[in-house]
Amino acid sequence: MSSMFRSFSEYNYRVWFLGAFVSNVGTWMQATALSWVVLTELTQNDAGAMGITMGLQFAPPLLLVSVTGWVADRFDRRRLLMITQLLLLLLGTAIGVLLLVGVMTLPLMYAFALGLGIVGAFDTPARQAFVSDLVSRTYAANAVALNSASFNGARMIGPAIAGLVIVAVGTGWVFLLNGVTFVAMIVALALLRPESLAPRVRAPGAARLADGFRYVARRPDLLVMFVMVFLLGAFGMNFPIFASTMALEFGQEADGYGLLSSILAIGSLAGALMAARRDRARMRLVIVGTGLFAIAASVSATMPNYWLYAVTLMATGFAVVTTLTTANGYVQTTTDPALRGRVLALYMAILMGGTPVGAPIVGWVAAQYGARAAILVGAAAAAVAFLIGGIWMLASGRLHRSESRRFALEIDLTRPMDVVVPEQFSDEVAATTPITLPRDPASRRT
């Protein structure tokens, strides 16, 4: 099997991938419809209201990060995902029904956005960590990248379908169709073979909520990456605001907005597939990706017409997915398995939790100064992230691979893990003792 799709050799991952893809199509349909409803039906093109809606969806992952990460590590992730997927199905269906009967209001939509955010706060870290449970350790980075490819491949289809459905029969039906797609994920979870899942690694003694924070605090590479991801997530990834307001500026309707989201996904899918070809997730690529995003976003803000703007979105999508897929893979494959859920919850909280900070600001800028100014805010944030990462790379000695200045914690991921990493990194001794793993003499270094 091609190295790009090597995770498909495992039954559980094939089943998961199919169910996740169908569900992701529905998720992108709903995201497109939600933004359009707030912007054009519940308000008079108020980008600020859309920013508040996004903020309400993404605030819970930040506010609940300790609890959601602990839950992802403490409880059976497969059963947890069945519960969260069912709740998301019910919420999406309820929104669709209220829209169809004509009783939806902006405050009510705010409440539903908060509800989606709360459930998503528990769903996301469990889902991200579960991807690594589906495959062997050597396939983990590839599985993460293919999961991103599924998400972005669905992004090519979902928004376009949503735009057509909105024009044809109305926004309410989009939410109902999304509810149906959640069934695919629930069925896929039920069909998985539990005995083939990777054994759960648990820390000795009681799992503590703060262990994930302490672990990250002792990893300077993760701290720098989290800062970069926060800036990109808070100010650069407000694509519903960027694309919808630019679509209106160019005189487009819902189908034109949906097409922009699908075109963005072309570049996103390319970035995810390229990440799937790499054997390891590297910090340097995360830094380069933020720089590419800053350039692509700056260029897109200057485009004079709809189609030229659409073309630049492919470069923007490629840059952002290269950055985030690599960052996600790096976090998953270099984190102690016993703490993976809590660290991923913190990562996702920083990525999505920045939206409540950035989205209202970006929405206000779009409302006051136009869509192009809002895009430039995102480009500036990405440029700052690039500088932070570049300065850290130089200061840490990683750019030249100076062995005397590298971190004590070093995990070689070019070969299978045949030694268990110490499970409790909250212990002071473990945190300060270098970890040495068996290494193939021919293997490459980080």
C-alpha positions in Angstrom: 0.0 0.0 0.0 1.2 3.5 -0.8 3.0 5.2 2.1 0.5 8.0 1.9 -2.4 5.7 2.8 -0.6 3.1 5.0 -3.0 3.5 7.8 -5.7 2.0 5.6 -4.1 -1.3 6.1 -5.8 -1.5 9.5 -9.5 -2.4 9.6 -10.5 0.0 12.4 -9.0 2.9 10.6 -10.8 2.2 7.3 -14.1 2.0 9.1 -13.4 5.2 11.1 -12.3 7.1 8.0 -15.4 6.3 6.0 -17.8 7.3 8.9 -15.8 10.4 9.7 -15.8 11.6 6.1 -19.6 11.4 5.8 -20.0 13.1 9.2 -17.5 15.8 8.2 -19.4 16.6 5.0 -22.4 17.3 7.2 -20.4 19.3 9.7 -19.2 21.6 6.9 -22.7 21.9 5.5 -23.9 23.0 8.9 -21.0 25.4 9.5 -21.7 27.1 6.2 -25.4 27.3 6.8 -25.0 28.6 10.4 -22.8 31.5 9.2 -25.1 32.4 6.4 -28.2 32.3 8.6 -26.7 34.7 11.1 -25.3 37.0 8.5 -28.3 37.2 6.1 -31.4 36.0 7.8 -31.1 36.8 11.5 -29.2 40.1 10.9 -28.6 42.6 8.2 -25.1 41.5 7.1 -23.8 42.0 10.6 -20.3 40.4 10.6 -20.0 41.3 14.3 -22.9 39.0 15.2 -21.3 36.2 13.2 -18.1 36.8 15.2 -20.1 36.5 18.5 -21.7 33.2 17.2 -18.2 31.8 16.4 -16.9 32.9 19.8 -19.8 31.1 21.6 -19.0 27.9 19.8 -15.3 28.0 20.5 -15.3 29.5 24.1 -16.2 26.2 25.8 -13.1 24.3 24.7 -11.0 27.0 26.4 -13.1 27.3 29.5 -13.5 23.5 30.0 -10.0 22.4 28.9 -9.1 20.8 32.2 -12.3 18.7 32.5 -12.5 17.7 28.8 -8.9 16.5 28.6 -9.3 14.5 31.8 -12.5 12.9 30.5 -10.8 12.0 27.3 -8.0 10.2 29.2 -10.2 8.7 32.0 -13.2 7.2 30.1 -13.6 4.9 27.1 -13.2 7.2 24.1 -15.3 5.1 21.8 -18.4 5.2 24.1 -17.7 8.9 24.8 -17.7 9.7 21.1 -21.0 7.8 20.6 -22.6 10.1 23.3 -21.2 13.4 21.9 -22.1 12.5 18.3 -25.7 11.7 19.3 -25.9 15.0 21.2 -24.6 16.9 18.2 -27.1 15.2 16.0 -30.0 16.3 18.3 -28.7 19.9 18.4 -28.3 20.2 14.7 -31.8 18.7 14.1 -33.4 21.1 16.6 -31.9 24.1 14.8 -33.2 22.9 11.5 -36.7 22.4 12.8 -36.8 25.8 14.4 -35.6 27.4 11.2 -38.2 25.6 9.1 -41.1 26.6 11.4 -39.8 30.2 11.4 -39.3 30.8 15.1 -35.5 31.0 15.2 -34.1 34.2 16.6 -30.6 35.6 17.1 -30.5 35.1 20.9 -31.8 31.6 20.4 -29.1 30.9 17.8 -26.5 32.2 20.3 -27.8 29.6 22.8 -27.5 26.8 20.3 -24.0 27.9 19.3 -23.0 27.7 23.0 -24.6 24.3 23.2 -22.7 23.1 20.1 -19.5 24.5 21.7 -20.0 22.7 25.0 -20.6 19.3 23.4 -17.8 19.9 20.9 -15.4 20.7 23.8 -15.8 17.1 25.0 -16.0 15.6 21.5 -12.8 17.1 19.9 -10.0 16.0 22.3 -11.6 12.5 22.5 -11.8 12.3 18.7 -8.3 13.6 18.2 -6.8 11.2 20.7 -8.9 8.3 19.4 -7.3 8.5 16.0 -4.0 7.4 17.6 -5.9 4.5 19.3 -7.0 3.1 15.9 -3.5 2.4 14.5 -0.1 1.2 15.7 2.4 3.8 17.0 4.4 3.8 13.7 1.3 4.9 11.8 0.2 7.6 14.2 1.4 10.6 12.2 0.0 9.2 9.0 -3.4 8.5 10.7 -3.5 12.1 11.9 -2.7 13.5 8.5 -5.3 11.3 6.8 -7.8 12.4 9.4 -7.1 16.0 8.4 -7.4 15.0 4.7 -10.9 13.5 5.4 -11.9 16.7 7.2 -10.6 18.9 4.4 -11.9 16.7 1.6 -15.3 17.0 3.2 -14.8 20.7 3.2 -14.6 20.6 -0.6 -18.0 19.0 -0.8 -20.0 20.2 2.3 -20.1 24.0 1.7 -20.9 23.6 -2.0 -23.8 21.3 -1.2 -25.0 23.6 1.6 -25.0 26.6 -0.8 -27.1 24.7 -3.3 -29.5 23.4 -0.7 -29.9 26.9 0.8 -30.7 28.4 -2.6 -33.0 25.5 -3.5 -35.0 24.8 -0.4 -33.7 27.0 2.5 -31.2 26.8 5.4 -33.3 24.6 7.7 -32.9 21.6 5.5 -29.1 21.8 5.7 -29.2 21.3 9.4 -31.6 18.3 9.0 -29.3 16.7 6.4 -26.3 17.2 8.8 -28.2 15.3 11.5 -28.5 12.3 9.1 -24.7 12.3 8.5 -24.0 11.9 12.2 -25.6 8.4 11.9 -22.6 7.3 9.7 -20.2 8.1 12.5 -22.3 6.4 15.2 -22.5 3.3 13.0 -18.8 3.3 12.3 -18.0 3.5 16.0 -20.3 0.6 16.6 -18.5 -1.5 13.9 -15.0 -1.0 15.3 -13.2 -4.0 16.7 -12.4 -3.1 20.4 -9.8 -5.8 20.7 -7.8 -4.2 17.9 -7.6 -0.8 19.4 -4.3 0.3 20.9 -4.1 -0.5 24.6 -4.8 2.5 26.8 -1.8 3.7 28.7 -2.8 5.0 32.1 -0.7 6.9 34.6 -0.2 5.2 38.0 -2.4 6.4 40.7 -5.2 8.9 40.3 -5.2 10.9 37.0 -5.0 14.6 37.9 -6.4 17.4 35.9 -3.3 19.6 36.2 -0.9 16.9 34.9 -1.4 18.0 31.3 -0.6 21.6 32.2 2.6 20.6 34.1 3.7 18.4 31.3 3.4 21.1 28.7 5.0 23.6 31.0 8.2 21.5 30.9 8.1 21.2 27.1 9.4 24.5 25.6 8.8 23.3 22.1 5.1 22.7 22.9 4.8 26.1 24.6 6.2 27.9 21.5 3.9 25.8 19.2 0.9 26.6 21.3 1.6 30.3 21.1 1.8 30.1 17.3 -1.3 28.0 17.1 -3.2 30.5 19.3 -2.3 33.4 17.1 -3.3 31.6 13.9 -6.5 30.2 15.4 -7.6 33.5 17.0 -7.1 35.9 14.1 -6.2 33.9 11.0 -8.7 31.1 10.8 -11.9 33.1 10.8 -12.7 31.9 7.3 -16.5 32.1 7.7 -16.1 35.8 8.3 -13.6 36.3 5.6 -15.3 34.3 2.9 -18.9 35.4 3.6 -18.0 39.1 3.7 -15.8 38.9 0.6 -18.6 37.0 -1.2 -21.1 39.8 -0.4 -18.5 42.4 -1.5 -18.3 40.7 -4.9 -22.1 40.5 -5.1 -22.4 36.7 -4.6 -25.2 34.8 -2.9 -25.1 31.7 -0.7 -23.9 29.4 -3.5 -21.0 31.8 -4.2 -20.1 31.7 -0.5 -20.3 27.9 -0.4 -18.1 27.7 -3.5 -15.4 29.8 -1.8 -15.3 27.4 1.1 -14.9 24.5 -1.2 -12.1 26.1 -3.2 -10.3 26.8 0.1 -10.6 23.1 0.8 -8.8 22.2 -2.4 -5.6 23.7 -1.0 -6.4 22.3 2.5 -6.7 18.8 1.1 -3.4 19.1 -0.8 -1.7 20.2 2.4 -3.1 17.3 4.4 -2.1 14.7 1.8 1.4 16.1 1.6 1.6 15.8 5.4 0.4 12.2 5.1 3.5 11.4 2.9 5.9 12.5 5.6 7.2 10.0 8.0 7.3 12.5 10.9 5.8 15.8 12.0 8.5 18.5 12.3 8.5 21.7 14.2 10.2 23.5 11.4 7.3 22.8 9.0 4.9 24.4 11.5 7.0 27.6 11.5 7.2 27.7 7.7 3.5 27.1 7.4 2.7 30.2 9.4 4.9 32.3 7.1 3.2 30.9 4.0 -0.2 31.7 5.6 0.8 35.3 6.2 1.9 35.7 2.6 -1.1 34.0 1.1 -3.6 35.9 3.2 -2.0 39.2 2.4 -2.2 38.5 -1.3 -5.8 37.4 -1.1 -6.8 40.7 0.6 -5.7 42.6 -2.6 -7.6 40.6 -5.1 -9.9 42.7 -7.3 -12.5 40.1 -8.3 -14.3 37.0 -7.0 -12.3 34.4 -9.1 -8.9 35.8 -8.4 -9.7 35.9 -4.7 -10.9 32.3 -4.9 -7.6 31.2 -6.5 -5.6 32.7 -3.6 -7.8 30.8 -1.1 -6.2 27.6 -2.3 -2.8 28.8 -1.2 -4.3 30.0 2.1 -5.9 26.6 2.7 -2.7 24.8 1.8 -0.7 26.9 4.3 -3.1 26.6 7.2 -3.6 22.9 6.9 0.1 22.2 6.5 0.7 24.1 9.7 -2.1 22.6 11.8 -1.8 19.0 10.6 1.9 19.0 11.3 1.3 20.7 14.7 -1.4 18.1 15.6 0.9 15.2 14.5 3.8 16.6 16.4 1.8 16.9 19.6 0.3 13.4 19.3 3.5 11.6 18.5 5.8 13.3 21.0 3.4 13.3 24.0 3.4 10.7 26.8 0.4 8.4 25.9 -0.9 8.5 29.4 -1.4 12.3 29.1 -2.3 12.5 25.4 -6.0 13.3 26.0 -5.2 16.2 28.4 -2.4 17.6 26.2 -4.6 17.4 23.1 -7.5 19.1 25.0 -5.1 21.9 25.8 -3.9 22.1 22.2 -7.5 22.2 20.8 -8.5 24.7 23.5 -5.8 27.0 22.5 -6.5 26.5 18.8 -10.3 26.9 19.0 -10.4 28.8 22.3 -8.6 31.7 20.6 -11.7 32.2 18.4 -13.7 33.9 21.2 -10.9 36.4 21.5 -10.2 36.9 17.8 -13.5 36.4 16.0 -15.4 39.3 17.6 -12.4 41.5 16.9 -12.1 40.4 13.3 -15.8 40.6 12.8 -15.8 44.2 14.2 -12.9 45.1 11.8 -14.9 43.6 8.9 -18.0 45.6 9.8 -16.2 48.9 10.4 -13.4 48.8 7.8 -14.3 46.0 5.3 -13.5 42.4 4.7 -10.0 43.1 3.3 -8.9 44.8 6.5 -10.1 41.8 8.5 -8.1 39.5 6.3 -5.0 41.6 6.9 -5.4 41.3 10.7 -5.2 37.5 10.3 -2.1 37.9 8.0 -0.4 40.1 10.6 -1.1 37.6 13.4 0.4 34.8 11.3 3.5 36.9 10.6 4.0 37.4 14.4 3.6 33.6 14.9 6.3 33.0 12.2 8.6 35.4 13.9 8.1 33.8 17.3 8.8 30.4 15.9 11.8 31.5 13.9 13.4 33.3 16.8 12.8 30.3 19.1 14.3 28.0 16.4 17.5 30.1 16.3 17.7 30.5 20.0 17.2 26.8 20.8 19.9 25.7 18.3 17.4 23.5 16.4 18.0 25.2 13.1 21.5 23.9 13.0 20.7 20.8 15.1 23.2 21.7 17.8 23.2 18.6 20.0 24.6 20.5 23.0 21.5 22.8 23.1 18.7 20.4 22.4 16.0 19.5 24.9 16.6 16.5 27.2 13.3 15.0 26.2 13.8 13.4 22.8 11.7 10.8 21.1 12.8 9.1 17.9 9.8 8.4 15.8 11.5 6.9 12.8 11.1 3.4 14.2 8.5 1.6 16.3 8.4 2.4 20.0 9.6 -0.7 21.8 10.1 0.9 25.1 7.4 2.4 27.2 8.0 6.1 28.0 7.6 6.8 31.8 4.0 7.4 32.3 3.9 10.0 35.1 5.7 13.1 33.9 4.3 15.2 36.8 7.0 13.6 38.9 9.9 16.0 39.4 12.5 13.3 38.7 10.9 12.2 35.5 10.6 15.8 34.3 14.3 16.5 34.7 15.8 13.1 33.6 16.7 12.6 30.0 14.8 9.8 28.3 16.9 7.5 26.1 15.1 5.2 23.7 16.6 2.4 21.6 17.6 3.8 18.3 18.4 2.3 14.9 21.9 3.6 14.1 20.7 4.4 10.6 17.7 6.4 11.7 17.6 10.1 11.2 17.4 12.6 14.0 14.8 15.3 14.6 
